[in-house]
Amino acid sequence: MAMRITDETLMGTFEQKRELVRSFTMFDDDFFAVVMEDKAAAQEVLRVLTEIPDLTVKEIKTQYSIRNLGTHSVILDALAEDSQHKLYNLELQVADQDSHQKRVRYYQSNIDISYLDKGRKYEDLPELYLIYMTKFDLFHLGQAKYTISRSITGTDVVLDNGVHELYINAANDDGTEIAELMEFFTETGTRKPQFPD
């Protein structure tokens, strides 16, 4: 279960508070939100996960709420925009008790609706990276990263609707930089030279 910062957890001595902070990992919602508010940190995480080395974060919002009247609202863990106006939705999921792919689909639809004003053309929808990070291997295929693509069945034709769906997990160490980053996400007190403080 993810650690949550509450009034009760903030009570106590300085040393107790220090121990509380030391127990956090990047998979704790509140800690993730605080870290990702820093553009440089968000940019480094996104560069590793997307494997786009020159990605530049222009803006980042954490715990970004999309309210819907009469339907299920969503709170995005982090939503970033880069210098080319591409969007990146980073989601953490600790529990394996939901339809994860349908959750990603619903988040995509909410982001699309919130970024296409009335009267604008569909081509104006920004390119979107949906990055879904879990502690467990959702597909059980032994990889740290799964990239989903749309294609025409029976052909090698890949269709591009501007959506990039990435599933990242901390369960598999496949020797990639992404696996190293996920180890960093799950450990307390870990320091890695390639992921500066």
C-alpha positions in Angstrom: 0.0 0.0 0.0 1.3 3.5 -0.9 2.3 5.7 2.0 0.1 8.8 2.4 1.1 12.0 4.3 -1.6 12.8 6.9 -1.8 15.0 9.9 -1.1 11.9 12.1 2.1 11.0 10.2 3.4 14.6 10.5 3.0 14.5 14.3 6.0 13.5 16.4 9.6 14.3 16.9 12.0 15.5 14.2 13.6 12.1 14.2 10.2 10.4 13.7 9.5 12.7 10.8 12.9 12.0 9.3 12.3 8.3 9.5 8.9 8.8 7.8 10.6 10.6 4.9 13.3 7.9 4.6 10.5 5.3 4.3 9.1 6.9 1.2 9.7 5.6 -2.3 8.7 7.1 -5.7 5.8 4.8 -5.7 4.2 6.7 -2.8 1.7 9.2 -4.3 2.5 12.2 -2.2 6.3 11.8 -2.6 6.0 11.2 -6.3 3.9 14.3 -6.7 6.5 16.4 -4.8 9.4 15.1 -6.8 7.7 15.4 -10.1 6.9 19.1 -9.5 10.5 19.7 -10.2 10.9 20.1 -14.0 14.4 18.8 -14.1 13.4 15.6 -12.2 10.3 15.1 -14.3 12.4 15.7 -17.5 15.0 13.1 -16.4 12.3 10.5 -15.6 10.5 11.1 -18.9 13.7 11.0 -20.9 14.5 7.6 -19.5 11.0 6.1 -19.8 10.3 7.4 -23.4 13.9 7.0 -24.5 13.7 10.5 -26.0 17.1 12.0 -24.9 16.4 15.6 -25.9 12.9 15.8 -24.4 12.5 19.2 -22.7 9.7 19.6 -20.1 7.9 23.0 -20.5 5.3 22.5 -17.8 4.4 19.8 -15.2 1.2 19.4 -13.1 0.9 16.9 -10.4 -2.4 15.5 -9.0 -4.1 17.2 -12.0 -7.9 16.9 -11.7 -10.2 16.5 -14.7 -13.7 17.0 -13.4 -16.7 15.5 -15.3 -20.4 16.2 -14.6 -22.3 13.0 -14.3 -19.4 10.8 -15.2 -16.3 9.5 -13.4 -13.7 12.2 -12.8 -10.0 11.5 -12.8 -7.0 12.8 -11.0 -3.8 12.3 -13.0 -0.6 11.6 -11.0 1.4 13.8 -13.3 0.8 15.5 -16.6 3.6 17.2 -18.4 3.9 19.2 -21.7 7.2 19.3 -23.6 8.7 22.1 -25.7 7.0 20.6 -28.8 3.5 20.6 -27.1 3.4 16.8 -26.7 1.7 15.6 -23.5 2.9 12.9 -21.0 0.6 11.4 -18.5 2.5 9.4 -15.8 0.4 7.1 -13.6 1.5 5.0 -10.7 -0.4 1.9 -9.8 0.6 -0.2 -6.8 -2.5 -2.5 -6.5 -3.3 -5.1 -9.1 -7.1 -5.1 -8.7 -8.4 -3.2 -11.6 -8.7 -3.4 -15.4 -5.5 -1.4 -16.0 -5.8 -1.2 -19.8 -9.3 0.2 -19.5 -8.1 2.7 -16.9 -5.5 3.9 -19.3 -8.1 4.1 -22.1 -10.4 6.2 -19.8 -7.6 8.5 -18.8 -6.7 9.0 -22.5 -10.3 10.0 -23.3 -10.5 12.5 -20.5 -7.2 14.1 -21.5 -8.3 14.3 -25.2 -11.6 15.9 -24.2 -9.9 18.4 -22.0 -7.5 19.4 -24.7 -9.8 19.8 -27.7 -11.9 23.0 -27.5 -15.2 23.3 -29.3 -14.7 24.2 -33.0 -11.2 22.8 -33.2 -10.2 20.0 -35.6 -9.3 16.5 -34.4 -5.8 17.0 -35.9 -5.3 19.6 -33.2 -5.2 16.9 -30.6 -1.7 16.9 -29.1 0.5 13.8 -29.3 0.1 11.9 -26.0 2.3 9.5 -24.1 0.4 7.4 -21.6 3.0 6.0 -19.2 1.5 3.5 -16.7 4.0 2.4 -14.0 3.4 -0.6 -11.8 5.3 -2.6 -9.2 4.1 -5.8 -10.9 4.4 -7.2 -14.4 1.0 -6.6 -16.0 1.7 -8.8 -19.0 4.0 -11.4 -17.4 6.5 -11.4 -20.3 9.6 -10.5 -18.4 10.2 -7.0 -19.7 10.6 -3.7 -17.8 8.8 -1.8 -20.6 6.0 -2.7 -22.9 5.1 -0.5 -25.9 1.6 -0.9 -27.3 1.1 -0.1 -31.0 -1.9 -0.1 -33.2 -1.6 -2.2 -36.4 -3.7 -3.7 -39.1 -4.1 -7.4 -38.4 -2.1 -9.6 -40.7 0.1 -6.8 -41.9 3.2 -4.9 -40.8 1.3 -1.6 -41.1 1.4 0.4 -37.9 -1.2 3.1 -37.5 -0.3 6.4 -35.7 -3.2 8.2 -34.0 -0.7 10.3 -31.9 -1.1 8.1 -28.8 1.9 6.2 -27.3 0.9 3.7 -24.7 3.8 2.5 -22.4 3.5 0.1 -19.6 6.5 0.2 -17.2 7.1 -2.2 -14.3 9.4 -2.6 -11.4 9.1 -6.4 -11.3 11.6 -7.1 -14.1 15.3 -6.3 -14.2 16.0 -6.7 -17.9 19.3 -4.8 -17.7 17.9 -1.6 -19.2 18.1 1.9 -17.9 14.4 1.8 -17.4 14.8 -1.2 -15.1 17.5 0.7 -13.1 15.1 3.7 -12.8 12.3 1.4 -11.5 14.7 0.0 -8.9 15.4 3.6 -7.9 11.6 4.1 -7.7 11.1 1.1 -5.3 14.0 1.4 -3.0 14.3 3.7 0.0 17.5 5.7 0.4 18.9 4.6 -3.0 21.3 6.8 -4.8 22.3 6.2 -8.4 24.8 8.4 -10.2 22.8 8.4 -13.5 19.7 9.7 -11.6 21.0 12.8 -9.8 19.3 14.1 -6.6 
